[in-house]
Amino acid sequence: MLQYRHESHAARGMPMYAPARDILYLMPLLTAKVPMQLQERDRHCPGIAAWLARENITEEQLAITYNSYVEFVVTAPTEAGGVKIYDGLKASGWSDAHPAAQAAVLAAIAQTLTFVYWQSVREATKQGEPSPSPMRDMLAASTEMMNYASMSRIQRWLYRWRRFFDWTMQHSEIPW
């Protein structure tokens, strides 16, 4: 399991924590809130609601799609979850769902997770203080994505090649 400890905490001997475990503990909250988001999609996400209406997606299709997502999550650690993520998605029935229903379910999950993140940042940061370090990292990643989106095709290819080569050099066992 991947574990994380900020450099300043390492010097003081503070314990490490595992973000993957934290997300695992958030899943029950997500599974409880997402159906409400889907039922109130006109209020929470009118663009997706209009798209679902154009595609004639029924409440039943949304329920089946969401159920297949939950099935995928629940069976992930078992043999039914498959060896690879796509095997688990296919076994759960997710792959058979309409793409618009899939997008609506994923949007509802993203909204719920974003709300949880927003609430946790507000609770972890005193009013008026700067945001924690991970927030600055997120802003840097967002800026990088915006720059990437404005590149030409050849610039994007060169960028990906450079990122791959840099990562390979940093994680190679051969000292360069």
N, C-alpha and C positions, 0 to 999 in steps of 0.2 A: 504494500500500500504506500502510495506517495505521501510523504510527510513534509511539513513546512515549519520553519521557525525563522522569524525575522532576525537579521544579523545582530541587532541590538539586544534581542532576547537571548541569543546564543551566548553572548558574553556574560550574561547574568545567570546562565544555567536554567533558564525557564524551559518548560516542556515543549515538545513539538506537538503539532496537531495535524490531523489528516483531513484535508478538504473533501476528499471522496466520502469519508465517513459522515461528514456534516451534511452533504447532499443526500446521502442515504437516509438520514434522520429527517430531512425535509420532505421526502417523498410522501409520507402520509398526509402532510398538510396540503401538498399539491393535489393529491388524489381526492381530497375532500373539497377543495376550492374550485378545481377546474370545471366540474359539471355546472356549478353556479355561474361561472364565467361564460360557459357555452349557452346556458339558458338565457342569460342577460346580454347576449352578444350585440343586440341593437344598441344598447347603452354603452358597452365597453369597447366595441370595435365595429362601428357601423360599416366600414369598408368591407370587412370580411362577411358581415351579415348580408350585405347587398350581393356580394359574389356568390354566397351560398344560395341565395334566392334565385339568381340567374342560372345557377347550375342545378336547380331543383333538388338540393340536398335536404333530406328529411331529418327530423329529430331522431328517428330510428337509426339512420345511417351515421349520424354523429355519435349516438350512444354506442353503436357497434364499433366504430373506429376508436372511440375513447376506451372501450372495454379491451380492444386488442392491444392498445398501448399499455394499459395496466397489466394485461396478461404478459406482455413482453418484459415489463419491469419485474414482475413477480417471478417469472420463470428464468430470469437471467442467470442466477447462480446454479441452475439445475441442468441436467442433460437436455431437457426440452428447450432450453435457451439456445442450444446450438454452440458450435465452436466459435463462430464469428458473429458479429452483431447483426449482419444481414440475414444469417440463418435464423436468429431469434425473432427478428421482425417478420420474416416470412412465416415461421411456425405459429406466431401469434395471430396471424391474419391481417396484420397491418398493411402488408403489400397489396392485399386485395381491395383495400378501401379506396374510395374515390379521392383523387389528389386534393380537391377542395375541402373535403372533410378532414383529411390529414393536416392540411394547412391550418384549418380552424382549431383543431385540437392542439397543434403545436403553438399556435398563437396564444391560446388560452393558458397553456403551460408557461410560456414565456412571460405573459402578463403577470401570472401569479408569482413566478420566481422573481420577476423584477420588483413587484410589490414587497416581497419578503426581503429582498436585498435593500430596497429603499428604507424600509422600516429598521433594519438592522444597522445601517449606516447612521441613521438618525439617533438610534439608541447608543451606539458606540462612540459617537462624536458629540462633545459638548457644544452647545450652540455658540457660534462665533469662532470656534477653533478651526484650524485648517483640517481638511479631510485626511484620513489615514493614507499612508504610502501607497497601498494598492489602488487607491483612487487615481493617483497621479500616473501609475502604470497603465490604468485603463484609459485615461485620457491620451497617453502617448500611443497606445495601440489604436485608438480611434483615429487619431491624426494620421497614423501610418496607413490605415485602411482608406481614409479619404484621399490620401496622396496616391495610393495604389489604384483606386477607382478612376483617377484622372489621367492615368498613363495610357500610352498607345499599346497595341498588342505586343510589339517588339520590346517595349520598355517593361511590360509586365513579365514577359518571358525572361528577360535579362535579370529582372528583380528576383523572380523565383529561383533562377539558376544561382544567383549570388547568395541568396538566403540558404539554399540547400548546401552549397559549397561551404559557406561559413559554418553551418551547423555540423557538417561532416568533419571539418577541420577541428572544431572545438571538442567533438565527442570521439575523436579517433584515438586509438591506443598508441599510434605512432607519434612521437613528439616531433612536430614540424619545426 
